[in-house]
């Protein structure tokens, strides 16, 4: 990859349990997967409770450019819980087991955070404000840390004394409407573990994070970005402050989560869950009889015979809350706003949505709104801004003739391949060559692989050429775009942000993401959620009950 210089407590768990029980009464249960151990077969480890996620996860840091592309929080959401927990209907539930918050009135928003005195990591170290300062610093400095947490652009500073259980975040004037989305599931890493890797104590790390010194920050950033990779699993590094802790990582990429003995909230109802990647053989996992819940790529999985004797899995499908979007590079030929706008004229969102629907077996609509999900009640308020971009204007894209757009995605997917093919078909008439790098090479791609700008140890900007120009990925509108007003909802500020996003086009929204889940009908407390954490958002409440007499006859 080339480089060139460029210018320039308990209360929460009671809430979750009550919500779970209420919704479960009217909702199908979920599926789990039996999981082989790190060096044994599925048959040998058939006693393990298994949950299969759609793709592979290579890191548990959901705030990094790799982790956000892979939705690492599907594994780490209950290892590193968020300040708020997104409920099944999109409501933000305060995680009062961990922290209490208060937003102070005023033109310049200030949010105070008070961490629970008993909140500790699985190694006994206290959870302190330095853990949050590390996330804040990473989010504010993506060019150094390789992070992707855009909402931190709204914040000015985080005030934290080493070892303190309280801190506050100060936002830019008129900003911070989505402050509850900061410090989300899987994004707050153990600062003391990072400090140990760079031979510092917590006070020293805190001072370096506040220094702004690029050379010091780069040392810390390397450990923050790569130290939580699963192929170099280190129990001392992968400590937890959630209900689960990572116990092991298997050769097939499966992650075994076990109950965290140091957790300060309610004990998980299932003390061990093995999370399998989508690359694992679903049929083999199901054959063990212990595949309990799976996030599947299609409404009618070929590996599942729902009429088979003994089958306990049901499949439920829905339009998801995320928006399948093209995210463009920050350095390279597609970093120019005018080129992105021209490309949008030849892309046909309706054709892309149709291709996605056909592959998934779930009908999803096209969408061209950035700042809210397609099914948000406010979405109609942006029709005059976004709806005109539904129509194809080949002539308006002809200025791009002769250019190539290389697209990749984070997991092998026939659905995403079909979506890229739809983009290729509609843009071919404008003379644009669209190449599906993942389908043609078999190489999965994340935001780490697009052209980007980095800051070196001397503080100079450096352009890093990408192996792809854009990544096709599901985007969470709630966390992807900052710059919104301080009132919630501030429709005028949101409309202004939507207009600006169509001028700069960091991402091009295309269609709602389809979702399907295979769920064991004997598994209780499972509630379908299609946000970034996925159906495992409350996995510590899952519990397998004895099979009912009719569970094996359906």
Secondary structure, 3 states (H helix, E strand, C coil): CCEEECCCCHHHHHHHHHHHHHHHCCCCCCCECCCCCCCCCCCCCCCCCEEECCCCCCECCCCEHHHHHHCCHHHHCCCCCCCEEECCCCCEEECCCCEEEEEECCCCCEEEEEECCCCECCCCCECCHHHHHHHHHHHHCHHHHCECCHHHHHEEEEECCCCCCEEEEEECCCCCCCHHHCCCCCCCCCHHHHHHHCCCCHHHHHHHHHHCCHHHHHHHHHHHHHCCEHHHCCCCCCCCCCCEEEEEECCCCCEEEEECCCCCCCCCCCCEEEEECCCCCHHHHHHCCCEEEEEECCCCCCCCCCCCCCCCEEEEEEEEEEEEEEEECCCCCCCCHHHHHHHHHHCCHHHHHHHHHHHHCCCCCECCCCCCCCCCCCHHHHHHHHHHHHCCCCHHHHHHCCCEEEEECCCCCHHHHHHHHHHHHHHHCCCCEEEEHHHHHCCCCCHHHECEEEECCCCCEEEECCCECEEEEEECHHHHCCCCCCCCCCHHHHHHHHHHHHHHCCEEEEEEEEEEEEEECCEECCCCCCCCCHHHHHHHHCEECCCCCCCCCC
